[in-house]
Amino acid sequence: MLLLGLLAACGDGEGEGKGRDRPPPVVKVEPATTMRFVERIEAVGTAHANEQVTLSANVSERITRLNFDDGAFVRSGQVIAVLAQGQENAQLSEAQALARQASRQLDRIETLRKRGFATNASLDQQVAAAAAARAQAAEATASIGDRVIRAPFSGWVSLRNISQGAVVNAGSEIATISDLSSIKLDFPVPETVLAALQPGQTIEARAAAYPDQPFRGRIANIDPVIDPNTRAVTVRARLPNPDRKLKPGMLLTVAIETAPRMALSVPELAVVGEGDARFVYTLGSDGKAKRTPVRTGTGSEGRIEVLEGLRPGDRVVTEGVVKLSDGMRVRVAGAGNAQRPAGGGKAGGR
């Protein structure tokens, strides 16, 4: 038993010696630097055309001419469709003839009135008759205008679902015209972030059809009314669309940057969390790692904002953090043999 005790004591001493001779862990160190941070508000919105209208027939009539192709570009005032107007043209000719006759009769009565051969009552009666004839001509002209459908603005016309010769009823859809020069993007945001939004603010949107291409625009308006059911407000942004990649009805994800600022930052791997606490290991001039509590903010591009606990230029351990404890001596990767353990010289002499 005495012999076993001596052997155990010798073994413990040898283990402690090996522990003391173990070299410090190798870590990577990086100074804390400042970078730009922003808060991001994310939402999902629906694209709408800058202007969009569905043209329909004003009266029940047969289509005599269609003046557009599927998906074609039309200009403001261009004739899109013409409905049959033979009866209306005849009525207009009749009304114009009556108007000319009433006008000539009025000229004769005025001449007679000046000579004293016509009464004021007859003159007034003929003035009314001439005005009524002109009104009938104007009514016939308006009726013809109702049968000529024009584009109210320049844009791209929808696919054609109707043919020449078809009989349409009042209100029947003929074509939809969309102005795609820019896109209105409507998206809801919680009322809690309303204070961070304002017209003119820059946004970035992405569509599933073009995942690698961001579309940038600005907030145009904010709905003054909040939905009481969702507690959200609708924000409208405008996006330039010169190449017409964005289409009305598209679903887009929106990101809004708010509160831009320059702040101190460290790599994400340098921050260690324990419950609600956060800390990093800083390296002092003595080559020892010091556990330093920090208060962190938002993250961006692999780095974390540090609000408290560090100063610019503090050397922070970025790799090898899991091997450290407070006060442990470390070796910096790439620093050569500048930092050696206390017994390193003796070991090299043997």
C-alpha positions in Angstrom: 0.0 0.0 0.0 2.8 2.4 0.8 4.4 1.7 -2.6 1.1 2.4 -4.4 0.7 5.7 -2.6 4.2 6.8 -3.7 3.5 5.9 -7.3 0.2 7.9 -7.3 2.0 10.9 -5.8 4.6 10.7 -8.5 2.0 10.5 -11.2 0.1 13.6 -9.9 3.2 15.6 -9.9 4.0 14.7 -13.4 0.5 15.7 -14.6 0.7 19.1 -12.9 4.0 19.7 -14.5 2.6 18.9 -18.0 -0.3 21.3 -17.3 2.1 24.1 -16.4 4.1 23.5 -19.5 1.1 23.5 -21.8 1.5 26.4 -24.4 -1.1 29.2 -24.4 -3.9 28.9 -27.0 -3.5 30.6 -30.3 -6.1 33.2 -31.1 -6.8 35.9 -33.8 -7.1 39.5 -32.7 -8.7 42.4 -34.5 -9.2 46.0 -33.4 -12.7 47.4 -32.8 -13.6 49.7 -35.6 -16.5 52.0 -36.5 -18.9 51.3 -39.4 -22.3 52.4 -40.7 -25.3 50.8 -39.1 -29.0 51.3 -39.9 -32.3 49.9 -38.6 -34.3 48.0 -41.2 -38.1 47.8 -41.5 -39.2 44.9 -43.7 -42.6 44.5 -45.3 -44.4 42.8 -48.2 -46.3 44.9 -50.8 -48.2 44.7 -54.0 -47.3 46.6 -57.2 -49.8 48.8 -59.0 -49.5 50.6 -62.3 -48.8 54.4 -62.2 -52.2 54.8 -64.0 -54.6 52.1 -65.0 -58.0 52.1 -66.5 -60.4 49.6 -68.0 -62.2 51.0 -71.0 -65.8 49.8 -71.5 -68.7 50.5 -73.9 -71.0 53.4 -73.1 -73.9 52.0 -75.0 -75.1 48.7 -76.4 -73.9 48.5 -79.9 -71.9 46.4 -82.4 -68.1 46.9 -82.7 -67.1 48.0 -86.2 -63.4 48.6 -85.6 -60.7 47.6 -83.1 -57.5 49.7 -83.3 -55.1 47.9 -81.0 -53.0 44.6 -80.8 -52.3 42.4 -77.8 -49.9 44.1 -75.4 -49.3 47.1 -77.7 -48.4 50.6 -76.7 -51.0 53.2 -77.3 -50.8 57.0 -77.0 -53.1 59.4 -75.3 -56.1 60.1 -77.5 -55.6 57.1 -79.8 -58.8 55.4 -81.0 -59.1 52.0 -79.3 -62.5 50.9 -80.7 -65.4 52.2 -82.8 -69.0 51.2 -82.3 -71.7 51.3 -85.0 -72.9 54.9 -85.5 -74.9 54.9 -88.7 -78.2 56.0 -87.1 -76.4 58.7 -85.0 -74.7 60.1 -88.1 -78.1 60.4 -89.8 -79.5 62.2 -86.7 -76.6 64.5 -86.7 -77.1 65.4 -90.4 -80.8 66.1 -89.7 -80.0 68.2 -86.7 -77.4 70.2 -88.5 -79.8 70.9 -91.4 -82.5 72.1 -88.9 -79.9 74.3 -87.2 -78.9 75.9 -90.5 -82.6 76.5 -91.4 -83.3 78.0 -88.0 -80.3 80.2 -88.3 -81.3 81.6 -91.7 -84.9 82.2 -90.5 -83.5 84.1 -87.5 -81.4 86.3 -89.8 -84.6 87.2 -91.8 -86.7 88.0 -88.8 -83.9 90.2 -87.4 -83.8 92.1 -90.7 -87.6 92.5 -90.6 -87.5 93.6 -87.0 -85.1 96.4 -87.9 -87.6 97.6 -90.6 -90.5 97.4 -88.2 -92.2 94.4 -89.9 -91.6 91.8 -87.1 -92.5 91.9 -83.5 -90.2 91.2 -80.6 -92.2 88.1 -79.7 -91.6 86.5 -83.1 -87.9 87.4 -82.8 -87.6 85.8 -79.4 -89.5 82.7 -80.6 -87.0 82.3 -83.5 -84.0 82.7 -81.2 -85.3 79.9 -79.1 -85.9 77.7 -82.1 -82.4 78.3 -83.4 -80.9 77.4 -80.0 -83.0 74.2 -79.8 -81.7 73.2 -83.2 -78.1 73.7 -82.2 -78.7 71.7 -79.0 -80.1 68.8 -81.1 -77.0 68.9 -83.3 -74.7 68.9 -80.2 -76.6 65.9 -78.7 -76.2 63.9 -81.9 -72.5 64.8 -81.9 -72.1 63.6 -78.3 -73.9 60.4 -79.1 -71.4 59.7 -81.9 -68.6 60.5 -79.5 -69.9 57.8 -77.1 -69.3 55.3 -79.8 -65.6 56.2 -80.3 -63.5 54.9 -77.4 -60.1 56.6 -77.0 -57.1 56.0 -74.7 -57.2 58.6 -71.8 -53.4 58.4 -71.4 -50.4 56.7 -73.0 -49.7 53.1 -71.8 -49.7 49.4 -72.6 -52.9 47.8 -73.6 -54.0 44.4 -72.2 -54.6 41.2 -74.2 -57.6 41.5 -76.5 -60.5 39.3 -75.5 -63.1 40.8 -77.9 -63.4 40.7 -81.7 -64.6 43.1 -84.4 -68.3 42.5 -85.1 -69.2 41.5 -81.6 -72.2 43.2 -80.0 -71.4 44.6 -76.6 -73.6 45.9 -73.9 -73.2 49.1 -71.9 -70.4 48.5 -69.4 -68.8 45.6 -71.3 -65.0 45.6 -71.0 -63.0 46.3 -74.1 -59.4 46.8 -73.0 -57.3 47.8 -70.0 -54.6 50.4 -70.4 -51.7 50.6 -67.9 -49.0 53.2 -67.6 -45.9 51.3 -66.5 -43.4 54.1 -66.6 -43.4 53.9 -62.8 -44.9 51.6 -60.2 -46.9 52.4 -57.1 -46.0 49.9 -54.4 -48.4 49.7 -51.5 -47.3 47.8 -48.3 -48.5 47.7 -44.7 -46.3 48.5 -41.7 -47.1 48.3 -38.0 -48.2 51.5 -36.3 -45.3 51.1 -33.9 -42.8 52.1 -36.6 -44.9 55.0 -38.0 -42.6 57.6 -36.4 -39.6 56.3 -38.4 -41.3 56.8 -41.8 -41.7 59.9 -43.8 -42.3 60.9 -47.4 -39.2 61.0 -49.5 -37.5 58.2 -47.6 -35.6 55.7 -49.7 -36.8 52.1 -50.0 -35.4 48.9 -51.6 -37.7 46.3 -53.1 -37.1 42.8 -54.5 -39.2 40.6 -56.7 -39.1 36.8 -56.8 -38.8 37.0 -60.6 -35.5 39.1 -60.3 -34.0 37.9 -56.9 -30.6 39.5 -57.6 -31.8 42.9 -58.8 -32.9 45.5 -56.2 -35.5 48.1 -57.2 -35.1 51.4 -55.4 -37.6 54.1 -54.9 -39.0 56.6 -52.4 -42.0 56.8 -50.1 -44.6 59.0 -51.8 -47.5 59.0 -49.3 -48.5 57.5 -46.0 -52.2 56.7 -45.5 -53.6 59.0 -42.8 -55.9 56.2 -41.5 -54.7 53.2 -39.5 -56.6 49.9 -39.9 -58.2 49.3 -36.5 -58.3 45.5 -37.2 -54.6 45.0 -38.0 -53.1 48.2 -36.4 -51.2 48.7 -39.5 -50.9 51.7 -41.9 -50.5 51.5 -45.7 -47.5 53.2 -47.2 -47.2 54.0 -50.9 -43.9 54.2 -52.6 -43.0 55.0 -56.2 -40.4 52.9 -58.1 -39.0 53.9 -61.5 -39.8 51.2 -64.1 -38.0 52.2 -67.3 -37.5 48.6 -68.5 -41.0 47.5 -67.5 -39.7 44.6 -65.5 -42.2 45.3 -62.7 -45.8 44.4 -63.5 -49.0 45.4 -61.7 -50.0 42.7 -59.2 -46.4 41.6 -58.4 -45.6 40.7 -54.8 -42.4 42.5 -53.6 -40.5 42.4 -50.4 -39.6 45.9 -49.1 -36.7 47.0 -46.9 -36.6 50.5 -45.4 -33.4 51.8 -43.8 -33.9 54.1 -40.8 -31.7 55.8 -38.2 -28.4 55.6 -40.1 -25.4 56.1 -37.8 -21.6 55.4 -37.4 -20.9 53.1 -34.4 -18.2 50.8 -33.0 -18.3 47.2 -34.2 -16.7 43.8 -33.7 -17.1 40.5 -35.6 -20.1 38.4 -34.6 -17.8 35.5 -33.6 -16.1 37.7 -31.0 -19.3 38.2 -28.9 -20.1 35.5 -26.3 -23.5 35.4 -24.7 -24.5 34.1 -21.3 -28.3 34.5 -20.8 -28.9 38.2 -21.3 -25.3 39.2 -20.8 -22.8 39.7 -23.6 -19.0 40.0 -23.4 -15.9 39.9 -25.5 -12.3 39.0 -24.7 -9.9 41.9 -25.1 -6.1 41.5 -25.3 -4.0 43.8 -23.1 -0.3 44.7 -23.4 0.5 41.9 -21.0 -0.7 39.3 -23.5 -3.6 38.2 -21.3 -7.2 37.9 -22.4 -9.6 40.0 -20.3 -13.3 39.2 -20.2 -15.0 42.6 -21.0 -18.8 43.0 -20.7 -20.4 44.9 -23.6 -23.8 46.2 -24.6 -24.6 45.3 -28.2 -27.0 46.7 -30.8 -27.9 45.6 -34.3 -25.9 43.4 -36.6 -24.9 44.0 -40.2 -22.6 42.3 -42.7 -21.2 39.8 -40.1 -20.4 42.5 -37.5 -22.3 43.6 -34.3 -22.8 47.1 -33.1 -21.2 47.8 -29.7 -22.9 50.5 -27.7 -20.9 50.3 -24.5 -17.8 48.5 -23.1 -15.2 49.1 -25.8 -13.2 52.0 -27.2 -12.0 52.4 -30.8 -8.8 50.4 -31.3 -9.3 48.0 -28.5 -7.9 44.6 -29.5 -10.7 42.0 -29.5 -10.2 38.2 -29.8 -12.2 37.1 -32.9 -11.2 33.4 -33.2 -10.5 31.0 -30.4 -12.9 32.6 -28.0 -14.2 29.2 -26.7 -10.8 28.2 -25.4 -10.4 31.3 -23.2 -11.0 32.3 -19.7 -10.5 35.6 -17.9 -6.8 36.4 -17.3 -5.5 33.6 -19.5 -2.3 34.2 -21.5 -2.7 33.8 -25.2 -0.6 33.8 -28.4 -1.7 35.9 -31.3 -1.7 34.1 -34.6 1.0 35.5 -36.9 2.8 37.3 -34.1 5.8 34.8 -34.2 7.5 34.0 -30.9 7.0 37.4 -29.4 4.8 35.9 -26.6 6.1 32.7 -25.0 5.3 30.9 -21.7 7.5 31.7 -18.8 9.3 28.4 -19.0 9.8 28.5 -22.8 13.5 29.6 -22.6 14.5 26.7 -20.4 12.7 24.2 -22.6 14.5 25.5 -25.6 17.9 25.3 -23.9 17.7 21.6 -23.5 
